């Protein structure tokens, strides 16, 4: 059995030995939850970028409320983390810490003190094993090919039964993105509270949601993999808002 056969082992490997894909664009490697929908309308996502080409590694939690508002909590400068690409569609704030604790090889606890308490149980399925084998086998050139990545999304849809998926497209701040999961697991069970509110049972939404061209899966998926974004160009891309005192703006009041 592979030494990275479990989510915990694969996540530890990409943390201890992170390798960025080659290129001169903005590149990331790490792990997290691509997206997890809750029946009452919430959605959570986790990004743990263990290495990036634009700054230090960081952690981020995305939360979409039932009324459609997105908010991102990040552990580093928002201008060098997820809001760099998504702030046109989300509020954001920098938080001191996003705690991760593995309670076993396939059980993860995510916590933002005073804000979020999120338990996640993961499992492999024949479909996630097949997609993991495909993602891990892609050569470097294929991982940068929009036509190939564009074909992977429709192929993954019937296999994973997670609704529409796109591996390439445009982020809200207009940068192009490419996402290449090299390992996948299904979220088997999950509970979460945000600001003391229980998000209730997980389950597909009546209408699948997206942020930019990135569709949130209707069934929760945990991944290890890489991502690329266009190099920031102030003439073409929206910048993260900055307040008069020089700090990133748009933070939600708590």
C-alpha positions as CSV (number, residue, x, y, z in Angstrom):
1,X,0.0,0.0,0.0
2,X,1.2,3.5,-0.8
3,X,2.6,5.5,2.1
4,X,0.2,8.3,1.0
5,X,-2.9,6.0,0.8
6,X,-4.7,7.9,3.6
7,X,-5.8,11.6,3.6
8,X,-3.6,12.2,6.6
9,X,-0.5,10.6,5.1
10,X,-1.0,12.4,1.7
11,X,-1.5,15.7,3.5
12,X,1.6,15.2,5.6
13,X,3.6,14.4,2.6
14,X,2.6,17.6,0.7
15,X,3.3,19.5,3.9
16,X,6.7,18.0,4.6
17,X,7.9,17.9,1.0
18,X,5.9,20.4,-1.0
19,X,6.8,20.7,-4.7
20,X,5.5,23.5,-6.9
21,X,4.7,22.7,-10.5
22,X,7.2,24.4,-12.9
23,X,6.3,27.7,-14.6
24,X,6.4,31.4,-14.4
25,X,2.7,32.0,-13.4
26,X,1.3,32.0,-9.8
27,X,1.5,28.4,-8.5
28,X,0.2,26.6,-5.4
29,X,0.4,23.1,-3.9
30,X,-1.4,21.7,-0.9
31,X,-4.6,20.0,0.2
32,X,-8.1,20.8,1.5
33,X,-11.8,20.4,0.9
34,X,-12.8,21.4,-2.6
35,X,-16.2,22.2,-1.3
36,X,-18.9,20.8,1.0
37,X,-22.6,21.7,0.7
38,X,-25.1,21.6,3.6
39,X,-28.8,21.0,2.9
40,X,-29.9,24.3,4.4
41,X,-27.8,26.3,1.9
42,X,-24.4,26.8,3.5
43,X,-21.2,25.7,1.8
44,X,-17.6,25.3,3.3
45,X,-14.3,24.9,1.6
46,X,-10.8,24.5,3.0
47,X,-7.5,25.5,1.4
48,X,-4.2,24.5,3.0
49,X,-1.5,25.8,0.7
50,X,1.8,24.3,1.9
51,X,3.9,26.2,-0.7
52,X,3.2,29.0,-3.1
53,X,5.2,31.0,-5.7
54,X,3.8,34.4,-4.4
55,X,4.5,34.2,-0.7
56,X,4.4,32.0,2.4
57,X,2.1,29.0,2.7
58,X,-1.3,29.7,4.3
59,X,-4.6,28.3,5.4
60,X,-8.0,29.5,4.3
61,X,-11.6,28.7,5.0
62,X,-14.4,29.7,2.6
63,X,-18.0,30.0,3.8
64,X,-21.0,30.6,1.7
65,X,-24.2,31.5,3.6
66,X,-27.7,30.4,2.5
67,X,-28.4,33.9,1.2
68,X,-25.4,33.6,-1.2
69,X,-22.8,35.7,0.6
70,X,-19.2,34.4,0.5
71,X,-16.6,35.1,3.2
72,X,-13.0,34.0,3.3
73,X,-10.8,33.7,6.4
74,X,-7.1,33.5,5.6
75,X,-3.9,33.2,7.8
76,X,-1.7,35.5,5.7
77,X,-1.9,38.8,3.8
78,X,-5.2,38.7,1.7
79,X,-3.3,40.2,-1.2
80,X,-1.1,37.0,-1.3
81,X,-3.8,34.4,-0.7
82,X,-7.3,33.4,-1.8
83,X,-8.7,37.0,-1.9
84,X,-6.1,37.8,-4.6
85,X,-8.3,35.9,-7.0
86,X,-11.8,35.9,-5.4
87,X,-12.3,39.2,-3.5
88,X,-14.6,40.6,-6.3
89,X,-17.1,38.0,-5.1
90,X,-16.3,37.6,-1.4
91,X,-15.6,39.5,1.8
92,X,-12.4,38.4,3.7
93,X,-10.3,38.8,6.7
94,X,-6.9,37.7,8.1
95,X,-7.2,35.6,11.2
96,X,-4.4,34.6,13.6
97,X,-4.8,30.9,13.1
98,X,-6.8,28.1,11.5
99,X,-6.2,25.0,13.5
100,X,-6.0,21.6,11.9
101,X,-6.0,18.4,13.9
102,X,-6.0,14.8,12.5
103,X,-8.0,12.5,14.9
104,X,-7.1,9.5,12.7
105,X,-5.9,8.7,9.2
106,X,-9.2,9.9,7.7
107,X,-10.7,12.3,10.3
108,X,-9.9,16.0,10.4
109,X,-10.9,18.7,12.8
110,X,-10.8,22.3,11.5
111,X,-11.2,25.2,14.0
112,X,-11.1,29.0,14.0
113,X,-11.3,29.9,17.7
114,X,-14.6,31.6,18.4
115,X,-15.8,31.3,14.8
116,X,-15.7,27.8,13.3
117,X,-15.8,24.2,14.5
118,X,-15.8,21.7,11.7
119,X,-15.4,17.9,11.9
120,X,-14.8,15.9,8.7
121,X,-14.7,12.1,8.1
122,X,-13.3,10.9,4.8
123,X,-13.3,7.7,2.8
124,X,-12.0,6.4,-0.5
125,X,-14.5,5.1,-3.1
126,X,-13.9,3.3,-6.5
127,X,-14.6,6.7,-8.2
128,X,-12.1,8.7,-6.1
129,X,-9.5,6.0,-6.5
130,X,-9.9,6.1,-10.3
131,X,-9.7,9.9,-10.4
132,X,-6.7,9.8,-8.1
133,X,-4.9,7.4,-10.4
134,X,-5.7,9.6,-13.4
135,X,-4.6,12.9,-11.7
136,X,-1.4,11.3,-10.3
137,X,-0.4,10.0,-13.8
138,X,-0.8,13.2,-15.7
139,X,2.5,14.4,-17.2
140,X,3.5,18.0,-16.5
141,X,2.5,19.2,-20.0
142,X,-1.0,17.8,-19.6
143,X,-1.4,19.6,-16.2
144,X,-1.0,22.9,-18.1
145,X,-3.4,22.0,-21.0
146,X,-6.7,23.9,-20.9
147,X,-8.3,21.5,-23.4
148,X,-7.3,18.4,-21.4
149,X,-8.3,19.9,-18.1
150,X,-11.5,21.2,-19.7
151,X,-12.4,17.6,-20.7
152,X,-11.6,16.2,-17.2
153,X,-14.5,18.2,-15.6
154,X,-17.3,16.6,-17.6
155,X,-15.6,13.2,-17.3
156,X,-15.5,13.5,-13.5
157,X,-19.2,14.5,-13.2
158,X,-20.8,11.0,-13.8
159,X,-17.9,9.3,-11.9
160,X,-18.0,11.4,-8.8
161,X,-21.7,12.3,-8.9
162,X,-20.8,15.7,-7.5
163,X,-22.5,17.9,-10.1
164,X,-20.7,20.1,-12.5
165,X,-17.0,20.4,-12.1
166,X,-14.4,22.7,-13.9
167,X,-10.7,22.3,-13.7
168,X,-10.0,25.5,-15.7
169,X,-11.7,28.9,-16.0
170,X,-11.8,32.4,-14.7
171,X,-11.8,33.5,-11.1
172,X,-13.9,36.5,-10.0
173,X,-10.9,38.8,-10.1
174,X,-10.5,37.8,-13.8
175,X,-7.3,35.7,-13.5
176,X,-7.4,32.4,-15.3
177,X,-7.1,29.3,-13.1
178,X,-6.1,25.6,-13.6
179,X,-6.8,23.1,-10.8
180,X,-5.2,19.6,-10.8
181,X,-6.3,17.3,-7.9
182,X,-3.8,14.4,-7.7
183,X,-5.6,12.6,-4.9
184,X,-9.3,12.6,-4.0
185,X,-11.4,11.3,-1.2
186,X,-15.1,11.6,-0.5
187,X,-16.4,13.5,2.6
188,X,-18.4,10.7,4.3
189,X,-19.7,12.6,7.3
190,X,-19.3,16.2,8.5
191,X,-20.7,18.5,11.2
192,X,-19.9,22.2,11.5
193,X,-20.9,25.3,13.4
194,X,-20.2,28.9,12.3
195,X,-20.5,31.7,14.8
196,X,-22.4,29.2,17.1
197,X,-24.9,28.2,14.3
198,X,-25.1,24.6,13.5
199,X,-25.0,24.2,9.7
200,X,-27.1,21.0,9.9
201,X,-26.8,17.9,7.7
202,X,-24.6,17.8,4.6
203,X,-26.3,17.3,1.3
204,X,-26.7,18.5,-2.3
205,X,-28.2,21.9,-2.8
206,X,-31.3,22.5,-4.9
207,X,-29.2,24.5,-7.2
208,X,-25.4,24.0,-7.5
209,X,-23.4,27.1,-6.7
210,X,-20.1,28.5,-8.0
211,X,-17.7,31.3,-7.4
212,X,-16.4,32.6,-10.7
213,X,-16.0,29.6,-12.9
214,X,-15.2,27.3,-10.0
215,X,-18.2,25.1,-9.2
216,X,-18.6,23.8,-5.6
217,X,-19.1,20.0,-5.7
218,X,-22.6,18.8,-4.6
219,X,-20.9,16.0,-2.7
220,X,-18.0,16.9,-0.5
221,X,-14.5,16.1,-1.9
222,X,-11.1,16.3,-0.1
223,X,-8.1,16.7,-2.3
224,X,-4.3,16.9,-2.6
225,X,-3.1,18.8,-5.6
226,X,-1.9,21.9,-7.4
227,X,-3.3,25.1,-8.8
228,X,-2.2,27.8,-11.1
229,X,-3.4,31.3,-11.7
230,X,-2.5,34.0,-14.2
231,X,0.3,36.3,-13.1
232,X,-1.4,39.4,-11.6
233,X,-1.7,42.2,-14.2
234,X,-3.2,45.5,-12.7
235,X,-4.4,46.5,-16.2
236,X,-6.5,43.3,-16.5
237,X,-7.2,41.9,-13.0
238,X,-9.1,43.3,-10.1
239,X,-6.9,44.0,-7.1
240,X,-7.7,43.3,-3.4
241,X,-9.1,46.4,-1.8
242,X,-6.8,48.2,0.6
243,X,-8.0,50.7,3.2
244,X,-6.4,54.1,3.9
245,X,-4.3,52.8,6.7
246,X,-2.7,50.3,4.3
247,X,-4.5,47.2,5.5
248,X,-6.6,44.9,3.3
249,X,-10.2,46.0,3.3
250,X,-13.6,44.3,2.9
251,X,-13.3,42.4,6.2
252,X,-16.5,41.3,7.8
253,X,-17.4,42.7,11.2
254,X,-17.9,40.1,13.9
